[in-house]
């Protein structure tokens, strides 16, 4: 259904010592073919000129487009760092528009990014969250010949399931949503806030949205996703040798942490009441069982063989992980 009124966009921009790249990022936001109405900047105790760079760049862009509607800038400066998840929570909570676009401090948006993404929301009132692919570039914005979806090893079946309205099943296996590429409706915050620090903000927003509403993706790269030494979360496809090393490495607390995350998700979905279908709750409970099983595997690789075979026969490795790859890791990783 087409929305009869144009939708406005707020940008939640989070910074921490990001002055080196911020001018390019903010210019790409302000000079969109369909600009946002506001930028909410949440700066996390930066020791550089991040806030000053953002203020100056917004003013610079306004001077270049004197006839355009002004873009409001609201600034939060944290004396003590909140860290990534809570810093984004502060920014998105303060956004006032119906649509909220997440922004890191070091990327560059394609000029028509908002125009293309907002159009999808205006065409579909049921769409709550939309994310896209990205072009990977180095610190100087040189193309490194890869895309975000390729680095994440996104396969056609996952894309097809998301397009078909089955994003929850995909996200319960693994997160494919990168915040820097994401726009969502402000209505999502009623269910998603407060953001649990055990989850990354983008994966939490995506999976909560997918439990009751439509989540979709655009396969077109609409940002330049900068890869550099200071990335909080980067994107790079593992080589075969790296995959082997991970399979043999210590699991640490990985599966314990994944079980805790699933338990937190279940608790939030139960708070949402009847809007969450019973089959969704059943899948999360089954995910918890699977992660607890993996966390409790014995130290002896030989002793793991039969339990892992039995667990594989339930299909849970395929439903909640990377299938055969997960089986191999559980068989060979150290404890």
C-alpha positions in Angstrom: 0.0 0.0 0.0 1.4 3.4 -0.9 1.7 5.9 1.9 -0.1 9.1 0.9 2.4 11.5 2.6 6.2 11.8 2.2 8.2 10.3 5.0 10.8 12.3 6.8 14.2 10.8 7.9 16.3 11.4 11.0 19.9 10.3 11.0 21.4 8.8 14.1 25.1 9.5 13.9 27.4 8.1 16.5 31.0 9.2 16.9 34.1 8.4 18.9 37.3 10.0 17.9 36.2 10.0 14.3 37.3 13.4 13.1 39.5 12.0 10.4 36.6 10.7 8.3 33.6 12.7 9.5 33.6 15.5 7.0 33.2 13.1 4.1 30.5 11.2 5.9 28.5 14.2 6.9 28.7 15.8 3.5 27.3 12.6 2.0 24.4 12.8 4.4 23.6 16.5 4.0 23.9 16.5 0.2 21.5 13.6 -0.5 19.1 14.0 -3.3 16.5 13.5 -0.6 18.1 15.0 2.5 17.1 14.1 6.1 15.3 16.6 8.2 17.7 16.2 11.2 20.9 14.7 12.3 21.1 13.5 15.9 24.8 13.3 16.9 25.7 11.2 19.9 29.4 11.6 20.6 30.9 9.1 22.9 33.6 11.0 24.9 35.7 11.9 21.9 39.1 13.3 22.6 39.4 14.8 19.1 37.4 17.4 17.2 34.6 15.1 16.1 31.8 17.3 17.3 33.3 20.4 15.9 33.8 18.7 12.5 30.2 17.7 12.3 28.9 21.2 13.3 31.2 22.8 10.7 30.3 20.4 8.0 26.5 20.8 8.5 27.0 24.6 8.3 29.2 24.2 5.2 26.6 22.2 3.4 23.8 24.6 4.4 25.8 27.5 2.8 26.2 25.5 -0.4 22.5 24.9 -0.6 20.9 28.2 0.7 17.6 27.4 -1.0 17.2 24.0 0.6 15.4 23.3 3.8 17.8 23.4 6.7 18.9 20.2 8.4 18.5 20.4 12.1 21.5 19.2 14.2 21.1 18.1 17.8 24.2 17.1 19.7 24.7 14.8 22.7 28.2 14.8 24.2 28.9 12.0 26.6 31.4 12.9 29.3 31.8 9.2 30.0 31.7 6.8 27.1 28.5 4.7 26.8 30.1 2.3 24.3 28.6 1.4 20.9 25.2 -0.1 21.8 24.1 2.5 24.4 25.5 5.3 22.4 23.3 4.3 19.5 20.4 3.8 21.9 20.8 7.4 23.0 20.9 8.7 19.4 17.9 6.7 18.0 15.8 7.5 21.1 16.2 11.2 20.4 15.2 10.9 16.7 11.8 12.4 15.9 11.1 11.4 12.3 9.1 8.4 11.3 12.2 6.9 9.6 15.6 6.5 11.3 18.8 6.0 9.4 21.8 4.6 11.3 25.2 6.2 10.5 28.7 5.3 11.5 31.3 8.0 11.5 33.6 6.8 8.7 31.5 5.7 5.7 30.2 7.6 2.7 26.6 7.4 1.4 25.8 7.2 -2.3 24.0 10.5 -3.3 20.6 8.8 -3.8 20.7 6.4 -0.9 17.9 8.0 1.1 15.8 8.6 -2.0 15.9 4.9 -3.0 15.4 3.5 0.5 12.6 5.9 1.6 10.7 5.1 -1.6 10.5 1.4 -0.5 8.9 2.4 2.8 6.4 4.7 1.0 5.4 1.8 -1.2 5.0 -0.7 1.6 3.4 0.4 4.9 4.3 -3.1 6.4 8.0 -2.7 5.8 9.7 -1.8 9.2 13.4 -2.3 8.5 15.4 -2.2 5.3 19.1 -2.8 4.8 21.4 -2.9 1.8 24.7 -4.2 0.5 27.7 -1.9 0.6 30.9 -1.4 -1.4 34.0 -2.0 0.6 36.7 0.6 0.4 40.0 1.3 2.2 40.8 4.2 4.4 41.4 6.5 1.4 38.1 5.3 -0.3 39.9 3.1 -2.9 37.6 0.3 -4.0 39.0 -3.0 -2.6 37.0 -5.1 -5.1 34.5 -6.6 -2.7 31.1 -6.0 -1.3 29.7 -6.4 2.2 27.3 -9.2 1.2 30.1 -11.1 -0.4 32.3 -10.7 2.6 29.5 -12.0 4.8 29.1 -15.0 2.4 25.4 -14.2 1.8 23.9 -16.9 -0.4 20.9 -16.6 -2.8 18.7 -18.7 -0.6 19.1 -16.3 2.3 18.2 -13.3 0.1 15.2 -15.1 -1.3 13.9 -16.0 2.2 14.2 -12.4 3.3 12.4 -11.1 0.2 9.7 -13.7 0.8 9.1 -12.4 4.4 11.1 -15.1 6.3 13.8 -12.8 7.6 13.4 -14.1 11.2 14.5 -17.6 10.2 17.6 -16.2 8.5 18.5 -14.0 11.4 18.0 -16.7 14.0 20.9 -18.5 12.2 23.1 -15.5 11.8 22.9 -11.7 11.4 23.2 -10.2 7.9 22.1 -6.7 8.9 24.8 -4.0 9.1 23.7 -0.9 10.9 25.5 1.5 8.6 23.3 0.3 5.8 20.0 0.3 7.7 16.9 2.4 7.9 13.9 1.5 10.1 10.6 2.9 11.3 10.6 4.7 14.6 7.7 2.5 15.7 10.2 -0.3 16.1 11.6 1.3 19.2 8.5 0.5 21.3 9.6 -3.1 21.1 13.4 -2.8 20.7 14.2 -0.4 23.6 16.1 -0.7 25.8 18.8 -2.3 23.6 20.6 -5.1 25.5 24.4 -4.7 25.6 24.8 -8.4 24.9 23.6 -7.8 21.4 25.0 -5.5 18.7 22.4 -2.8 18.1 21.9 -3.6 14.4 21.3 -7.4 14.9 18.9 -6.7 17.8 16.9 -4.2 15.9 16.7 -6.5 12.9 15.6 -9.7 14.7 13.1 -7.9 16.9 11.6 -6.3 13.8 11.4 -9.6 11.9 9.3 -11.3 14.6 6.2 -9.2 14.0 6.8 -7.2 10.8 8.4 -7.2 7.4 12.1 -6.8 7.0 13.7 -6.6 3.6 17.0 -5.8 1.8 18.2 -4.1 -1.3 21.0 -5.9 -3.1 22.4 -2.6 -4.4 25.4 -1.2 -2.5 24.2 2.2 -1.3 27.2 3.1 0.9 30.9 3.0 0.8 31.8 0.9 3.8 35.3 2.0 4.9 37.7 -0.7 6.2 40.5 0.6 8.3 42.5 -0.1 11.4 40.1 1.6 13.8 36.9 -0.1 12.6 34.6 -1.0 15.5 33.2 -3.8 13.4 34.7 -4.4 9.9 33.8 -6.8 7.1 36.2 -9.2 5.4 35.7 -12.6 4.0 37.7 -15.3 5.8 40.2 -17.2 3.7 40.2 -21.0 3.8 43.2 -21.1 6.1 41.4 -18.7 8.5 38.3 -20.9 8.6 40.5 -23.9 9.4 42.2 -22.0 12.3 38.8 -21.0 13.6 37.6 -24.6 13.5 40.5 -25.7 15.6 40.6 -22.7 18.0 39.2 -22.6 21.5 35.4 -21.9 21.6 35.8 -19.9 24.8 32.4 -18.5 25.9 31.0 -18.3 22.4 28.1 -20.7 22.9 27.4 -19.6 26.4 27.1 -16.0 25.2 24.8 -17.1 22.3 22.6 -18.9 24.7 22.3 -15.8 26.8 21.5 -13.7 23.8 18.7 -16.1 22.8 17.3 -16.1 26.3 17.2 -12.3 26.3 15.4 -12.4 23.0 12.8 -14.8 24.3 12.2 -12.7 27.3 11.7 -9.6 25.2 9.3 -11.4 22.8 7.3 -12.7 25.7 6.8 -9.1 26.8 5.4 -8.3 23.4 2.5 -10.7 24.0 0.2 -12.0 21.4 1.7 -10.1 18.6 4.6 -12.6 18.4 3.4 -15.9 16.7 3.7 -19.0 18.8 6.0 -20.6 16.2 8.5 -17.8 16.6 8.7 -18.4 20.3 9.1 -22.1 19.7 12.0 -21.5 17.4 13.8 -19.3 19.9 13.3 -21.9 22.7 14.8 -24.5 20.3 17.7 -22.2 19.6 18.4 -21.9 23.4 18.4 -25.7 23.6 20.9 -25.9 20.8 23.2 -23.3 22.2 23.2 -24.8 25.6 24.0 -28.2 24.1 27.0 -26.7 22.3 28.2 -24.9 25.4 28.1 -28.1 27.4 30.1 -30.3 25.0 32.9 -32.3 26.8 36.5 -31.4 26.4 37.4 -34.7 24.8 36.9 -34.6 21.1 36.2 -38.4 21.0 33.5 -38.0 23.7 31.8 -35.3 21.6 31.2 -37.5 18.5 28.0 -39.3 19.4 26.3 -36.3 21.0 27.1 -34.1 18.0 25.8 -36.7 15.6 22.5 -36.9 17.5 22.2 -33.1 17.6 22.9 -33.0 13.9 20.1 -35.4 13.2 17.6 -33.0 14.9 18.4 -30.4 12.1 19.3 -27.7 14.7 22.7 -27.2 13.3 21.1 -26.1 10.0 18.3 -24.1 11.6 20.4 -22.2 14.1 23.9 -22.1 12.6 26.1 -22.8 9.6 25.1 -26.4 9.2 28.0 -28.8 8.4 30.5 -26.0 9.2 29.1 -25.9 12.8 29.4 -29.7 13.2 33.0 -29.6 12.1 33.8 -26.8 14.5 32.2 -28.6 17.4 34.1 -31.8 16.5 37.5 -30.2 16.3 37.7 -27.0 18.3 39.5 -26.9 21.6 37.9 -26.1 24.9 
